[in-house]
Amino acid sequence: MQRYFIDLTKEEVKARGTIVITGEDVHHLSNVMRMKAGQEILCLTTDGFEAISTIDTITKEEVICLLHGWTNQNRELPIQVTVASGLPKGDKLELIIQKGTELGANSFVPFQAARSITKLDQKKSHKKRARWEKIAKEAAEQSYRNVVPVVHPVFTFKELIQMTSEFDKCVVAYEESSKEGEQSRFSSLLQEMKSGQTLLLVFGPEGGLAEKEIEELETIGAVICGLGPRILRTETAPLYALSAISYQTELLRGELLWEQ
């Protein structure tokens, strides 16, 4: 069943009884998928609920759907994970956002790190963000997410430091920790986290985070850790971490509950 994200909450949909789809999704629904009145689709609300809906009317500007019920399906990670990436070169951030969305990230924060080669002015940053948001939306639809991850504007490192206070935990992937053989902090932290808590994951660009940046993050209580014995690329590390989080909080915990 085709899935479309809408700018309404569950309560707003219930109050109206109808759903109006606009923008690029109208073209996709009518011209790409060739859908007709009477067919069912799923509409995803801004607060993460799936509405079972039937297409009533299709025009060039909008698609009107009638609400039939709710699936009560939740495919989100038990903890809310934000991925903060030091701006990498080329289209690597696009890959991080696309695959990170598939793996369950709740939001993404690109930031200007000391070793970031890529520099974005305000105009370029605005255009890039629009593309990143589109990638996140398409990946969320494809992977059956309940919500579209938020893609924040490009932060300075100072703004990133200020943001850390909003999270229950902050983890910083540092290659020097991996080189030194540190492999337990990340695993221990994940075992301690409870459903509903928030986690900020910080990754450096090519070349990693500078020592001064690590020191500042340590000062505000971030957990500095390695991600196994191998050194991962800037676009690989977030995906590794998200996969580990999914295993620890979904597969492993589900297995333990099953055994009980």
N, C-alpha and C positions, 0 to 999 in steps of 0.2 A: 504494500500500500504506500502510495506517495506521501511524503511528509513535507510540510511547509511551516516555517516559523512565522508567528503573527505578533503584532505589537499590542496584545491584550493579556490581562491576567485571567486566571480561571474564573474569578468572581465576576469580572466584566463580561466574559463570554456567557456565563450562566444567566446574567441579568438581561443580556440582549437576545440570546437564543439563536442569533445568527453570527456568522463570521465573514468579514470582508477581506479578501486578499488583494493587495495592490502591488505596484512596482514590477520588478523584473520577474517575479514569480508568476504573474499573469501570463507573460509570454511563454515561460517554461511549461506551465500547466496546459495552456490551450494550443500552442504551436509546436512545442517539442514533444510533449507527452500525448497530445491529441485527445485530451480527456473531454468527456461530455457530461451534460446534466444527468444526474442520477447516479454517477459513480462516487464511490467513497474515497476519502482521503483522511489523513491525520493532520491536525493543526496543533502546533506546539506553542503553548502560551509562554509569556515572559518569565513566569514563575515555575516553569518546568513540567506542566501537565499536558497530556496527550488527549486531544478532543477528537472523538470519532465523528466525522462530518460528511454530509452528502452535498455534492455540488448542485446548486439550484439554478443559478444564472451565470453565464459567461459573457462578458463584453470585452472590448479592447482595453478598457481602463481597469476593470475589476472582476473578481470572481466572488459571488455570494454563495455561502454554504450554510446549511442548516445543521445545528448541533443535535447529535443523537445520544452521546454518552461519553464516558471516559475509560481509558484502558487501565489506569492505575499502575502503569509500568514505570519503574525508575531505573535508569541505566547509568546514573552518575556515581562517581567514586564516593565512598563513605566519608572521605575527608576532602576538603576543598583545597586544591593545589594551584598555586600561582607560579608560573615559570618566568623568572627574570633573566634575560639573556643580554650579555654585553654585545653590542651591535657587531655582527660578523660581516664578512665580505660577501658580495654577490647576493644570490637568492637563498642563502642558507637559512635565514630567519623564516622564509616562506615554508621551507621544509619542516622546521621546528613547529611552526603554528599548525600546519596541516596534520602532521603525524601526532603532534602533541594533543590536538583536539580529538583525534581518533582514540588516543590512549587515556583521555579523561581529564585533561587540564581544565581548570575553571577559568583561568585568565592568563594573559601574557603581558609582560612588562619589558619592552626593549629599553636598554639604557646605554648611555655613552660612557664606556669604560676607558680607563687610562690607555689601554692597548688597542682600543678599537681603531682600525684603519679607516673604516667607513665613517664619514661625517655627513650628517643630514641637516640642511637648513630648514626653516619653518615650512617653506613651500614644498620641498621634497618630502619632508616628514609627513605632511598632510596627505599627499598623494600616495605615499607608501602605506600609510595607515589604512586608507580606504581599500587598498588592495589586500592588505593583511586581514581586514575584517571580512571581506568577501571570501577569502580562502577559508577562514574559520567557519563561516556560515555553511559553505558548501561541504566542508569536512564534517560538520555537525549533522547535516542532513544525511550524508552517506553512511555515517557510523551509528545512526539511530540515537544520537544524544538527545537528552531532554531539554538542554539549554545550549545556546550559542556562547562560547567563551568570549569574555571581554578582552579586546586588544587595546591596551592603554597607549597614549601618546609616548613618544620617546622621552625617557626621564634622564635627568642628570644623575650622577652617582650620589650627590647630596640628597636629592629627592628620593632615591631608592632607600637610602639609610633612614630617612624620616618615615618611609612607608612600612618599615619592618615592625613598628610598634602595633600595627593593625593585625598581626598574625600571632597565633598561638606558638608557633615554632618557625625558626628560620634555619635552613641548611645551606651551606656554601660548598660546592664541589671544588676541590683544590688539588691540582695535580701533584703538588709536592707531598701532600698527605698520602697519595697513592704510591709515590716513589718510596716513601718511608715505610710502607707496608700497613698503614692504618686501614682497617677494613670493617670495624665493628660499630662505629658511632652511628652511621646511617641506619643500619639494621636495628640497633637498640632504640633509636628515636622512633622508628616506625612502629615497633612493638608497644611503645608507651602511648601512642596517639589513640584518641577515642573518636568514634563516629561524630561527625559534625564539626570537628576542629579544623583549623586553617593552617596551611603550611606554605611557606615561601621558599622556593628553590632558586638559588642564585648560581649562575654559570658565567664564566668569563668568555671573551671573544677568542680568536686565534691568539695564541701566546699566553692565554690565561689571565687571571686577575693579578694586578700588581701587589707587592708586599704591603704597601701602604693601605690599599683597599681591604686586604685581608685583616690587617690590624684594626681598621675602623669597624669592620663587621664583627670581629671578635669582641670589641669593646662594648657593642650593644647586645651581646649575648648570643650571636649566631653560632651554630655548631659547624665547625670546619671539618670536613671529612673527605675521604677518598671514595671512589666508586669502584672498588675492586683493584686487582693488581695491574690492570692494563690502563694505559693513558688513552682516553677517548677524545675524539674530535669535538669541537664546540657544538656541532649539530647532532652528534650521537649521544652525548652525555645526558641531555634532558629526556631523551626517549628511553634510555637505560633506566633512569631514575623513576620515570612514570610507570614503566613496566614492573619495576621492583615494588612500587607502591601498590599497583593493582594486584600483584601476587600476594603481598602481605595483608592487604585490607579486604580483598575480595575472595580470591581463590583459597588461600591458606585458612583464613578465618571461617570461610564457608565450610571447608573440610573439617575443621575442628568442631564447628557446631553440629555437623552431620554425625561425627563420631560420638558426640554427647547424647 
